[in-house]
Every structure is written in C-alpha cells, then in structure tokens.
C-alpha cells in the first residue's frame, strides 16, 4: 500500500467522514479511507436503523467508528482532516467547528482529482451533464482510450478508484454544484471543462440565491490555467461575464448538432449535449469519423429521457432525473404534444413552475400527478389532473388514459422525497412497473 503514490497522504491519519447515506458513494469513500487511514469516524444525521444497509457493508473494517443519528464535536476537533459529503451545506456547524480548529475539509471527488495522476475532463450543468459525460466517455473509448468514469455516478465512489487510476488514460467526471465546492476549496479545475446549461435548481439549498449557485458551478473553470480549455455555449458565456474575469484558459463555444445528424435519442437538448461532446473529442484530437460514429450509436443514459420499450404500441420513456420545469419541458418538446402522457410531480424545491403549467394547459397534455408538496402547487394551477399516491398507481393511470402511438413519459419536474426514499428509488420503481407491464403484454 505504501508504494502507491497517493498513500502517503492518508497513511496513519485519523479522519472523519461527514455523510454516509444510502446511495453507495459514502460507503465506497468509507471503505477506501478504512483501508488507507489509521482510524475513520463515520457520522450521519440518519439513524443506524435507517442506514442499516450501508453500515452492514462496512462491518469488515474494524477501524471505523460510527456516530449515527447525530454528530459529536470531538470528531471535528481532533482529527487530521474531514471528508464532507456532497449534500452537506458549507455552513454546517460541524464544518465550521473543524475550520475553527484548522482542520482541512475536503470533498472526495475533488480530492481524487488532486491526488490522481490522470488528466481530467469535468462536466457540469443544471441539465445535460450526465448525458454529455457519457457521450464524451463513449467517444474516448471508441478512440481506444481507457476511461475512468467518476464524479456524480450512481453508487460509485470516485475516491475509491485512486488505487486503479494509473491503469487508465483519462478521467471523465460528472460534477454537480456541490462537488464543485470541493474543487473551489482546493483551487483546482479540470484540464478540460464542460458547462452545459444553467437554470434555477436546488434553490432550497441555495436559499433562492442564483448567484451562489452560479458561483459553485463556475468552479468548473475558475481555476483553469493557461493551456486548459472550457467547452460551453453562448448562453453560458453570457451568464458568466463576471465569473470569467481573469480567465486564462481557452474558451470554446460549441453548437448543437444539426437536425440532419442521425441520433438514437430524441430532443434538441440532446443535440446540444452531443455538440459539446463532439467539441471535446476534437480537442482530444480524435478523428471526426470516430466522434460521429460514437454519437450516432449513443443510446442514452438511464433516467435521462431513456427509451424503456413498447407496450401495446405505446413508447415508454424514463426521464426520472428531470427535477426542474426546464428539464421536463425539454422532454415534452421532444415529442408531438398530442402523443404525450406525462407522469410528474413530487417534493417542492422552491423553483418556478409557471412555464411548465402554461405548456401543459396550452397543449392539453394528458397527465398523472405523483402526490407531494410540489404537487399541491400544480393542483392549484391545474385542478383537474388525477393524482396517484404510488408509482404502480401512477403507471396504471397513465396506461389507462393512453392510446396507441402515444409516448408515456416519467419526467417529474420535482424532487423525489415523500413517496420515495430518493431519486434512485423513484427511478427503480418506474422501471420495475414498466417492465412488469411490458412482460404482461
């Protein structure tokens, strides 16, 4: 272990992991730290019962001590450093306590980027970052590159991939605004950065302050050096005038792929994602034919306007990760309005919904509403929409109001909490119900 280049950073250290969660990344971080550090404190506001699956996955590591159901001061005042989970606010009292004691606070993906020997491509944006990340990865793989995929990837701890990093040629990282806080703290940015879109999102976390949200997002390029590159759009260029002051890298504006370019995934937003990915491929000196072949054959990503299959001449699409009105509108406008049956609704994020309500009303979109705090706002604007209290009920209701040649789409426009444990639970329940429906014929 000590022969690994990064190992000295962790050897003999006592560390605190703030935020274990149930999505797998926290478990991966904890396991990695336990293998490379002397002592690991794991703390989370959720109880041991709520986190039973995550705790069970770590029972083999005897140097982990759990503090669940709350935090204690001692593990933030007498350790070598703290790893902060992505969803933990920067103004969290425990983070403030660590900093008062001059204890470094890191985030796992940023720490990977700092300690990894790999060149990094980082992708952020309110909408499109996952699809663009995967398109870039496919282009690179088709060109023969060994790609390490990390960042905001379901169930994957990027930090835990450090021991294998030298086996790869390049790291492609999907980075949300919270992960980019860690990059800003370390004053680093990816070698090649991609900024897809910027819309209001996570305003409950950012207290309604778009400037704070943009500041975190802009960390994707803020610390780039001469020779580094940002690939983005004209819209982002216009929205980041202040953030670009003193920028030293290469600023490239990409264009969406034309309608004439054949793609397997629908929507103007995916043509924009593909245009950004193509620009990155060109920067990496990949032959245009290889780039185009990769984009032509790209079949999409789970939860991002993903084609699930057909049931009785209806097409089924999973757009589970659309949690804002802009994201759901992007899905709706990819299809003729008269063919759409929309399943949406959920927990309120404090975001505008007026344009989505207007589009639904104007085009008489057939809808089923998943119950939740945000759905109360929808019912106020559109009182006649039927409401489902479970995913099986929602899928059945959508099926019953559909007709042949329709497109049944889950595109929530809201967060998942309430009816579901998290967005992945909502995703999995929809996939299970639609596959069951298709199997029954």
Number of C-alpha atoms within 10 A of each C-alpha: 11 11 7 11 14 18 16 14 12 18 16 13 16 20 27 25 26 28 22 25 20 18 18 18 26 25 25 22 22 29 21 17 27 22 17 19 20 15 21 26 21 23 22 20 16 17 13 16 11 14 17 12 14 21 19 11 14 15 11 11 15 10 16 22 13 17 18 20 14 10 17 11 11 11 24 27 19 15 19 18 22 26 23 23 23 22 13 15 15 15 8 9 13 22 22 15 16 22 16 11 13 13 19 14 24 19 23 26 26 26 18 21 24 17 16 20 17 21 15 19 24 27 33 29 24 23 24 22 23 27 25 28 26 21 28 27 25 22 26 23 14 15 17 11 14 15 19 20 20 21 27 22 16 11 13 19 25 25 25 21 18 21 15 11 20 15 11 15 16 20 24 24 27 24 27 21 23 20 25 26 24 25 28 20 14 17 14 21 25 28 21 24 25 29 26 23 19 20 16 18 22 20 15 12 15 13 11 16 14 15 10 14 22 18 18 19 25 23 25 31 29 24 21 22 16 11 10 17 22 24 23 26 22 11 12 17 15 10 14 14 9 9 15 15 9 9 14 16 18 15 17 18 16 20 17 17 20 11 10 6 10 14 21 12 20 18 16 17 21 24 21 22 29 29 24 28 28 27 22 26 22 12 13 13 10 18 12 14 9 18 24 18 15 23 27 15 14 18 16 21 17 18 25 23 29 19 21 17 14 19 19 13 12 19 18 24 25 26 25 29 25 26 27 26 23 21 24 24 18 19 26 24 15 16 14 11 18 12 19 26 25 26 26 26 29 24 22 21 21 17 19 14 17 13 12 19 18 13 15 18 13 10 12 12 17 20 25 24 23 26 22 22 17 20 22 17 16 21 17 9 15 15 11 10 13 16 21 21 12 14 22 16 15 25 22 16 19 23 20 9 13 19 16 11 14 22 24 27 27 33 28 27 29 29 24 25 16 13 16 17 11 14 18 16 15 23 20 14 17 21 21 13 17 24 17 11 17 14 9 8 9
